[in-house]
Amino acid sequence: IDFNKASFKDFENIPGSDALATAAEFQQYLNFLKEQGHLNYRIESRSPVGPEMDLILPEKSGTIRAVCLVSNDYLGFSQHPLIKQAVMDGIRDYGTGSGASPAIGGHFFYHELLEGKIAGFYGKTDAILYTTGYTANSATLQCLLHQQDLAIVDMAVHASVYEGCLKTNTKQFLHNNLDHLEQILAASRETYRTRFVIVDGVYSQDGDIAFLDRIAELTHRYGAYLVVDDAHGIGVVGETGRGVIEMFGLFDQVDIITGTFSKALGNIGGYVIARPELVNYLKYQSKQHLFSTTATPAILGIVKAIELIDEEPVWQDRLWENITYLKDGLTAMGFDVGTTASAVIPVKIGHIPKTLEAGKLLLEAGVYTNPIMYPAVSRKNARIRMNVMATHTRAHLDRVLNAFADVDRRVKITKP
Ligand code: PMP
C-alpha cells in the first residue's frame, strides 16, 4: 500500500493478511500520518465542550487553546446550567445506571418520559429510544427490511443507514436527484414487498438539506415509505427547531423519523418516531433495543433540553446569526461553501493533501476544524468541515476568518 495515496478504508481488508497482520500494517500507516502531522483523529481535549477548547498536541509538547468548530453541540446545550442541573438531579435521585435492558427490568419512568417528550415534540405519540443515533438507524432498518425488500437511499446518507441495509436490497440515488429517485421508484414497483426511501434531513458533510417536499410526494406516489434521519436538523432548522420536517410542513408525510440526542440536545442516545404499532413492533422485535441496557437517569437532561428549544429560542437565533456571519465571511473571501443551509459549513478544497495541510495550518493558528476526505466523501471532494455553535462570539468567528485568509495565502484554496 502506498501510504501517500492511502485512506483508512484501504486497511479494512488487506488480501493475504490476517486480522492482526492488517492491524500491524495499519499501525505503520498511523505512524506515517503522525510523522507528517496529518493524524487528526482522536485529538484529546481536557476542557468542556465549547466554542474554545484546550487540545493536547503531544507533537507540540503541550496544550493549545483553539476555537472549536468540530462540535455538534450546536446550541451549546451540553453546558446549559438548567440541563446540567436536570442531569445532576436525575443521578442524585435515581443513580448512575439503569441496571438492565428493557426486556428484563431496565425500563424506567424516565425512559417513558423521554419517549413521550421527543414524540410530542414532533406532534406524535410514540417513540422508541436507542443507545445512539447510529443504532437508531442501523437497528430499525435491520429489523424492518429483509431479503424481499428494497432500501432506496440518497447516496450521501450517514454510514448508520448503510449498515442498517446490509441484509436487504439497496439502491442509491444521486444526491438529492429527484429524477434518479423517480427512475428507481418506477423500475422497482412490482419487485419488492416493502420499499423505503431513506434520506437525511440535513446532510452531515455538505450541510445541505433534502428536497423533502418533492421526495415525500414521489415516495408516496409510487407506494413506498419515507424515512428521514434529521440528526443535524433538530434544534437548528425549522421555525421552532423541529428540523427539516417542520421546514417543509411534512409532519404527516414522514413514516419514520430517526434522530439523535447527541447533537443540538447536548447528550447521547437515539430515537425513532413512527405510528404506534410500528414503534411497538420495534420495542418487541428490535434486538439492539430489547437486549441492550437502557440509558442512565442522566437522560432527564434531554427532557429539559427539549423543553428549552421552545422556552429559550434565543439559542437558535444566535446560532443562525453565527452561521450567516461565518458563511458570508468565507464566501466574500472567495471560498466555496457549497449549498449549506444549516450549522454544518464546508470549505470545499477537493485535493486531499491540500485539505490535510489546510487543517494542520488552521490548527497551528488555533482554529480546530475537521479535514474530511475519502471515504467520508468521494475522492475528489475533500474539504474542511466546520460546525457552528450558538456560543461562538464574533471574536471567535473573526479569528476563524483571519486564519482562513492566512491559510489561503499558503495553500491556495480560492481561485485567483
Ligand atoms: N445520522 C447522522 C446524519 C449523523 O451525522 C450522525 C452523527 N455522527 C448519526 C446519525 C449518528 O448519531 P450518534 O452520534 O448519536 O450515534
Boltz pocket constraint, residues with backbone or C-beta under 6 A from the ligand:
constraints:
  - pocket:
      binder: B
      contacts: [[A, 132], [A, 133], [A, 134], [A, 135], [A, 137], [A, 158], [A, 160], [A, 200], [A, 202], [A, 204], [A, 229], [A, 231], [A, 232], [A, 259], [A, 260], [A, 261], [A, 262], [A, 268], [A, 269], [A, 270]]
      max_distance: 6.0
